[in-house]
Amino acid sequence: MGLIMKKQRNIFRLLILALFFIIVPIVLYNLGDFPKRSFLMDVLSIITILGFSLFLSQFFSTRINQKLVKDIRMVNVLKIHKFIGYLFISILLLHPFFIVVPKFFDNGVSPTDAFLTLITSFNSLGVILGIIAYTSMLILLITAFFRFKIYLKYKTWRYLHGYLTTLFIITATWHVINLGRHGTNPFSIYYILAVVSVIYFLLKTYLFKTSKK
């Protein structure tokens, strides 16, 4: 009975954590003084913001959350981690298309021209960071999905997974702050604090632990 209660408490804590990563971006979005756009573009922006925010939340459903691993077992933690990862990476992979899709409904730049400009504008640091983030995220998804077919030792794959993830969250956050329409001070502070927390726990779990050994 006590074990069941522990599991329920940990699931409740994860839900609270997820709500935090949902509510804070929505509050910041509603309080922000952003230029008004069409309803479709605002919806796509919110989906992208929540996708990135909730992707960051999944790091607290990994082995770095030792209490969670102890209470509900690693196999269950991995199930939660995989579900969150696949779901929100899928959303983030659609980000470039979220930018292009609204072009079908206005009389400005054509969707094709907008997409080509998006992937070939190497004179902008924000665009370059976005391309690096998108590429690392795509590799992250492929290597996770085909983990048992790429013939890497588990330890090697795990460190590759960690390095790709770190590369993605750093470049993606920098991309958002540098180029994003919502890269205002409150949003920037929120993203930076979240990313710093994630990287700290990753280093504490992997790098510092390895150094001690």
N, C-alpha and C positions, 0 to 999 in steps of 0.2 A: 504493500500500500504506500509506504514511504517513497519507494522508487517511482511509482506512478505520479505521486505528488511532485517529485523533483522534476520529472519530465514535463509535467503540465506547467510548472513555474518557469522552466527554461523556454518552453514554447511561447509562453506569455511574454517573457522578456524579449524574445526575438520579434514578436509582433509589435511591442512597444518601440523597439529599435527601428523596425521598418516604418512605423508611423512617424517617427522622428525624421527619417530621411524622406518622407513624403510631405509632412506638414510644413517643415521649415522652408523648403524651396517654394511651395505654393504661397506661403505668407510673404516671402521675399518678392515673389513675382507680382503679387497683388499690390504690395506696397511700393514697388519700383515705379519710377516715372519713365516708362518706356514709350516710344512712339507708337501710336495706335496703328494696328494692321487689321487685315481681314480676320474673320472668325476662324477660318481654316488654318491660317498661318499661326495664329495664337495657340490653337489646339495642338498643332504639330510641334511648336516650341515647348509647350508644357510636357508633351509626351517625351521629347528628347531630354529635357531637364530632369524629369522624374526617372527616366531610364538610366542616366548617368549617376544620379544621386543614389538610386537603389542598387546600382552596380557596386558603388563604394560600400554600401551597407553589407554586402555579402562577405566582406573580409572578416566580419565578426562571426561568421558561421563557418570558420575553418579551424585548423588545428591550433591557431593562435589563441583561440578561446578555449583554454584548457579546462575551465570549469564546465563548459558545455559538453566538451568531449568526455569528461569524466562522468557526467550525469546521464547523457543519452547515448553514449557510445559513438565511436568515430564513424561507423558505417551510416548512422542516421544523420550525423553532421554532414557527411559527404553528399548524401541525398539532397539535403536542403541546399548545400553549396552549389551542386550541379544544376538544380532546378532554377535557382536565382541567376546563376551565370548564363545558362543557355537562353533563358527568357529575355534578360535585359541586354545581352550582347546582340541578340537578334534585333531588338529595337534600335540599338545604336548603329547597327550595320545599315539601317534604313535612313540614317541621318542625311547623307547626301541627297537621297531621293526626296526627303521631306523639304529640302531647299528647292529642288527642281519642280516638284509637283505643282506648287501654286502658280508657276509660270504658264501652265495650261489655261489658267483662268484670268490672266490679265493681258494687256496689249503691249507689254514691254518686250524684254528679251525673250527669245524662244527657248523652250526647255532644252533643246539640243545645244544651243549656244551657251546657255547657263551651265550645263553639265561640263562641256568642254573647257569653259573658263575656270570652272571649279577645280578640275584635275590638272590644269596646265599652268596655273598662275604661281610660278615659282619665285616671283619677286616679292611675295608676302610671307613673312615669318609665320604668321598665323595659319596660312594655307599649308606651308611645309610641315608645320607641327601637326596639323590635322591629318595630312597624308601619312605621316609616320605613325600617328596614333591609330589610324584606321587600318594600316597594314599590320601593325603589331597585334591589334585586336582580331583581325582575320586569322593570322597565324595562331594566335592563342586559341581561337575556336576550333580550328582544324586539328591542332596537336592535342587538344583535350578530347575531341570527339573520336579521333583515330589513335588514341593513346596506345592501345594494345596492338596496333598494326605498324607502328613506326620502329619497333624493336629497340627501344631505349630502356636502360635500367630504370627502375622506379625512381631512385634517388636523382639520377640525371634528369629525368623528365620533370620531376618536382621542382628542381632548381631552375630549369628552363621555363617552366610555368610561372614561377615566381619572378624571374627576371623580365619576362615578356609582360607580365601584369604590371610590374613597377614601371617599365618603360611606357606602357599604355596610359596609366593614370597620371604620370608626370606630364607627358606630351599633350594628352587630352585636356588636362586642367589648364596648362599653359595656353593651349589653343583657345579654350573658352574665354579665358581672361584677356588674351590678346586680340581676339577677333570676334568673340561672341557678342551678340546684341545685348545680352544680359550680363556682360562682364563688368558690372558696377561694383563699387566697394563692398556692399553687404554680401553680394553673391560671391565675390572674389574671396572675401574673408572666410565665408562658409566653406567653399571648396578647398581652400588652402588648409584650414584646420582639419577637415575630414581627411585629406590626402596625407598630411603630416602624421596624423594619428595612425593611419593605415600603414605607412612606411615604417613608423616607429615599431609597431607590433610585428611587422614582417622581419625587421632587422633583429628585434629582440628574440624572435622565435628561431630564426635561421642563422644569421651571421654571428650574433653574440653567443648563441648556444654552441655553434661550431668552433668559435675562437676559444671558448672555455675548454672544450674537449681537447 
